[in-house]
């Protein structure tokens, strides 16, 4: 589900044309009532019409590039005039070996005012010189407008569009570039002269420049919200201290962890003191007490570690508001990992002290003391160190340590995700499948644990062999869940209604909804493909809404299993075969996203494929608007009952950040649907961010911003996402976004839900805490964990 977000840092600030594509109130969802093409359906398989390299080649090879109009446009973008370009050229020029003054090709960007955009300037120079031997010295005639007429033709505009698109990694076909160029000419060439002036283009940039202040002033405004919140919020509510915010955020986790730590400490102390007074203490001393104390904590943790992964139980308990209000079910996987850490510590203390201290003392103790103390436990035979290791107790203990070491090691982040940090030889044998299968070694571990507990050296009373008492209920519960899941999934073989392949190797599956299958938005299911493996189950968020009569998931190929299932469906789709691979589903299961129903205001943040958990929520909200608009629910009485029976968010903000333009294909139909009415927009606001494009205001993306604004104003369609929703460029300024949310929703409690990499999660969590302490708006952070 993780996708890293990269963006270009913007350096170029044009004094005359810092165009931004967002309207002055860029926080609201952008759409238009203008008509737009009816058929934007997602294709079953799409190939890019023309790649960036093809665009560039077409531009270079098939256009009679004179360099005049193209350079005119970009010089205008940089805020310079031709006399300024000539002045810079003269300052840098030298005669060299020839007669005519020249400058080095690397100085081209400085001459036209794009010294901070060296890469873009190089692409421009390459285009001007048709890509052949372009790294040569530049003469003034190569660069400057010979007629100094400032005329720009439709061909010049078209070339600039293709160059800008290539620089920003956008897919723009030659035909689309022609349409966009014609749009500009239609607007500016009122006299049908066939060209426009530089001044007209500059006026267009100025006209489309938002009235919003510069980024520095925006930051100042946001800071003002924090420093002077009383001015904004009045006396609605007092701000909370950092301690209070942290307490409210973490108190549920804290009390669970404290109870767990106290239980471990209490059991350790109880057993430590107990063996302090045993006769064996005379030989082994505190090593024995430490080992036995650690063993008691191991019994508890081996029982507890199963509970967080009893997913059906967790999902059922979530339904109870009282239990859900005091137990942090969203952290079940983190608690599972925490207990695993406790087991590691317990194994080190228990096994380490036995191997390094207890066993050597037993084998090397004085025979008379041995006979007087623990000889009966060894059949009155003092064993050697090797003989102790060969006993049932020793052998089962060592076997458990080895199996747990394998399982724990393969469950860590690097092996599980096949990190490039690992050697190639290790990466070949690691991955999710390896983690999945190795985790089932714990079946043997629990079996060995039972055997180990019944063959103890120093304990003969059955009442003291309590391991089975600790683990009986959790093991039976977990085993029952696995049996229930196996039986239930047998009834949930699903028919594939539609399989779609999208750019970025994303597979979308629309499946028949099994009878009796009910779920809430934000839940997820497990999928199994017997053709790949009859044992592997993988979790995927449902992207269909609870009201839909089908189930849908979006699978991105990030691991070996997902690559295999993508390959199977790709083969079926491309061959036109009606037979799709067989799939079974198991679920639904609860997740952190379910808690969105607790809040009146919700902020959903997804990176790349991390948007999937939130599509279901947005569909639920949008369909809720449709339901309330129907005639049969318009009566006051019924509307009152609906409001009381079903509580949900009154406002949802969705921020989707992706680094590839083709990613918008994944949910294009949904984005179009969610923007087709004013009522839906008032409930759900969608904000798309494309990080491959230089930020709004950068000279390298300024021309794209102009076209985006004009095309959206006339046709109501965004040129980047091909939907009515306007696309923002580069990464979001989260500080400004949170500032606007705090200003708009004074004194409210806002749920922030995030799915993506951990580095941004830390930033968002910090902002939630900061704004909760500095303003009267409280932000509560939730992160998806699988």
Number of C-alpha atoms within 10 A of each C-alpha: 22 14 17 14 19 15 16 15 12 18 16 18 18 19 11 16 26 26 27 28 28 23 17 13 11 15 16 16 22 22 22 20 13 12 10 15 9 6 6 13 10 15 12 15 13 13 10 11 12 14 16 21 12 14 22 23 15 16 22 20 13 10 15 11 18 16 20 23 27 25 23 27 21 22 20 23 30 23 19 18 17 17 11 15 20 16 13 17 24 15 11 15 19 16 11 11 8 8 8 13 17 22 21 14 16 18 20 23 19 17 23 27 23 25 18 15 17 15 15 20 24 18 18 24 23 17 25 22 18 21 17 11 8 16 14 13 16 21 18 17 12 16 21 20 19 11 8 11 12 20 20 22 18 20 19 22 24 24 26 24 24 25 26 23 23 21 20 23 19 22 22 22 19 19 10 15 22 17 14 23 21 17 17 20 21 12 10 17 17 11 9 10 9 12 20 21 18 21 12 14 21 17 15 18 22 16 13 20 23 18 12 14 12 12 12 9 11 15 16 13 16 19 15 14 21 21 12 12 21 17 10 17 21 12 12 12 14 16 21 18 14 15 11 13 20 14 13 11 16 12 15 16 17 13 13 15 15 11 11 16 14 12 14 22 15 15 20 23 18 16 19 21 15 13 19 18 11 15 16 20 17 16 19 19 17 18 23 24 26 22 25 27 26 28 22 24 26 25 22 20 23 22 21 20 22 18 19 20 16 18 20 18 15 19 17 11 16 21 11 10 10 10 12 16 11 13 18 18 22 24 19 21 15 14 21 18 17 15 23 17 14 20 22 17 15 25 21 15 18 24 21 14 21 20 16 11 17 22 23 16 17 21 17 15 15 12 14 9 14 22 15 12 16 22 19 14 15 14 9 12 13 21 16 14 16 12 12 20 17 13 14 16 19 21 14 22 21 15 15 21 16 13 17 21 13 15 20 17 14 24 21 12 11 16 22 19 17 20 15 11 10 13 10 11 8 14 17 12 13 19 22 20 17 16 21 18 13 18 17 12 15 15 11 13 20 17 12 18 22 16 16 19 19 19 16 16 16 14 13 12 9 8 7 10 16 14 21 16 12 17 22 11 14 18 19 11 16 19 14 13 17 15 12 14 16 12 12 15 19 13 13 18 18 18 16 20 14 14 20 19 24 22 18 15 17 21 24 22 19 19 20 17 19 16 8 6 11 11 17 19 28 30 24 25 18 18 18 22 19 14 12 15 10 10 10 16 19 17 17 20 27 26 27 26 23 21 15 13 11 15 20 23 21 25 22 21 18 15 14 12 20 18 16 15 19 20 15 15 21 20 13 16 19 11 9 9 10 9 10 17 15 14 17 19 22 23 21 21 21 25 25 21 27 19 19 24 19 14 20 16 22 25 24 24 24 24 23 23 22 23 25 25 32 30 24 27 27 27 23 21 23 22 18 15 18 13 13 15 12 9 8 10 15 13 10 9 9 13 14 12 11 13 10 9 9 8 12 18 18 14 18 25 22 21 20 22 30 27 22 19 22 18 20 22 22 22 17 19 14 13 22 18 14 25 24 14 16 13 14 19 21 15 19 26 21 22 21 22 23 29 23 21 30 25 27 20 24 26 29 29 24 26 26 26 28 22 20 21 21 21 18 23 15 13 16 23 26 21 25 21 21 19 25 26 26 28 26 23 28 23 22 18 10 12 19 18 13 20 22 15 20 28 19 13 15 18 20 18 19 26 25 22 25 28 27 23 17 13 9 15 18 11 12 22 17 13 18 22 21 19 23 26 22 21 26 27 28 24 29 20 19 22 20 17 16 16
